[in-house]
Amino acid sequence: MFRSRSSKDEKAPTGKVTADLSKQPRDPQSPKGRPTPKRSEAQTQRRRASSTPTDRKEAMKRQREARRSDLAKQREALATGDERYLPPRDKGPVRRFVRDFVDSRFCIAEYFLPLAVIILILSVIQIQNIQNISLLLWLGVIVLIVVDSIGLAFRLKKQLRERFPDAPKRGAVAYGLMRTLQMRRLRLPKPQVKRGERP
């Protein structure tokens, strides 16, 4: 009697132990392999887990709201020049310097659109002399813009090499030239320097 009971008793705990061992993913004495999170981080993770939407519509709604708030912050940053929320193409000290360098100068290219409209109106008038004048004006404006842009590009490259010798400058000159084609009051981010004020 005692032997049969003792054998059953011995078998039962071994089954429990194997079940417990199978549930354990690692040896309790071994290190975790990651640091223990701070209480604030753990609470934030719990809040995120609890606030995750279970409904697809709710998730889409939250995503739209987040996108809307990001766009609002970006618009405000474009108006104020706040670096934190600017689009990636406008971020960084190099791009900021390029904007200030262009905004501090008078560029012929910024008047390209108004001049193009005037020349187009003159070319529509059915008088031969006026049409010839409009054609000469058109050629003159294009030549002036090209010459001005080449000079600006050389000066900007020189300044970038002096001020940011180690920073990546890829696309910075093209960024500046594209900015010259916009009228000063329509530029985004808004100009932060006055004309003649060197950055």
Order of alpha helices (4+ residues) and beta strands (2+ residues): alpha-alpha-alpha-alpha-alpha-alpha-alpha
